[in-house]
Amino acid sequence: PVKTIEKVIVLSGPDQYALKFARDFLETDSQFSGVIIGKKAVLNPLILPTTIQAVDSSNWKSSDAYISAAKLLISACGYSTIMDLEFLDCSAHLLPTSGQVEQEYLWELHAERIGKKPKL
């Protein structure tokens, strides 16, 4: 896939965790510019600058196109995301969802490969 988008954030999982992930990330990277993909229930409460394009994840074809075009994917550190990275051929910053033991384990296990950053 042709990589035309610098950064894409994918918000997944239960709404309260996805919303917390988005807010925490945007607080730590106030200069973020790119695309955020998530459910309307998660995107609607966010106040986003004009440098961020919000994409409703219910349109999977559109979401897939943005994800495929990403140079850098920012997401929770789940099993399927790590497997998807093989196909996507892009860099990633994956963060474990707080309290999700399997994501914390995967985050430690794949630290070098997934661009491990400090937990939010």
QUITAVEN-V522928 format. One record per pair of residues at least 6 apart in sequence whose C-alpha atoms are under 7 Angstrom apart, sorted by the first residue. I is the first residue (numbers start at 1). J is the second residue. D is the distance in whole Angstrom. If there is no record, write none. Layout:
i->(I & I)
j->(J & J)
d->(D & D)
This chain:
i->(1 & 1 & 2 & 3 & 3 & 3 & 4 & 4 & 5 & 5 & 5 & 5 & 6 & 6 & 6 & 6 & 7 & 7 & 7 & 7 & 7 & 7 & 8 & 8 & 8 & 8 & 8 & 8 & 8 & 8 & 9 & 9 & 9 & 9 & 9 & 9 & 10 & 10 & 10 & 10 & 10 & 11 & 11 & 11 & 11 & 12 & 12 & 15 & 18 & 19 & 24 & 26 & 33 & 33 & 34 & 34 & 34 & 35 & 35 & 35 & 36 & 36 & 36 & 36 & 37 & 37 & 37 & 37 & 37 & 38 & 38 & 38 & 39 & 39 & 39 & 40 & 43 & 55 & 57 & 68 & 70 & 71 & 71 & 72 & 72 & 72 & 73 & 73 & 73 & 74 & 74 & 74 & 75 & 75 & 75 & 76 & 76 & 76 & 76 & 77 & 77 & 77 & 77 & 77 & 77 & 78 & 92 & 92 & 93 & 93 & 93 & 93 & 94 & 94 & 94 & 95 & 95 & 96 & 96 & 96 & 97)
j->(68 & 69 & 69 & 69 & 70 & 71 & 69 & 70 & 34 & 69 & 70 & 71 & 34 & 70 & 71 & 72 & 34 & 35 & 70 & 71 & 72 & 73 & 34 & 35 & 36 & 67 & 70 & 72 & 73 & 74 & 35 & 36 & 37 & 73 & 74 & 75 & 36 & 37 & 38 & 74 & 75 & 18 & 37 & 38 & 75 & 18 & 38 & 42 & 42 & 42 & 120 & 32 & 51 & 52 & 51 & 52 & 53 & 52 & 53 & 54 & 52 & 53 & 54 & 55 & 54 & 55 & 56 & 57 & 63 & 55 & 56 & 57 & 56 & 57 & 58 & 56 & 54 & 63 & 63 & 88 & 90 & 90 & 91 & 90 & 91 & 92 & 91 & 92 & 93 & 92 & 93 & 94 & 93 & 94 & 95 & 94 & 95 & 96 & 97 & 94 & 95 & 96 & 103 & 106 & 107 & 103 & 114 & 115 & 114 & 115 & 116 & 117 & 114 & 115 & 116 & 107 & 119 & 103 & 104 & 107 & 103)
d->(6 & 6 & 6 & 4 & 5 & 5 & 5 & 6 & 7 & 6 & 5 & 6 & 7 & 6 & 5 & 6 & 5 & 7 & 6 & 6 & 5 & 6 & 6 & 5 & 6 & 7 & 6 & 6 & 5 & 6 & 6 & 5 & 6 & 6 & 5 & 6 & 6 & 5 & 6 & 6 & 5 & 5 & 6 & 5 & 6 & 6 & 7 & 6 & 7 & 5 & 6 & 7 & 5 & 5 & 6 & 5 & 6 & 5 & 5 & 6 & 7 & 6 & 5 & 6 & 6 & 5 & 6 & 6 & 7 & 7 & 5 & 5 & 5 & 5 & 7 & 6 & 7 & 7 & 6 & 6 & 7 & 5 & 6 & 6 & 5 & 5 & 6 & 5 & 6 & 6 & 5 & 6 & 7 & 5 & 6 & 5 & 5 & 5 & 6 & 5 & 5 & 5 & 5 & 7 & 6 & 6 & 5 & 6 & 6 & 5 & 6 & 7 & 6 & 7 & 7 & 7 & 6 & 5 & 5 & 6 & 7)
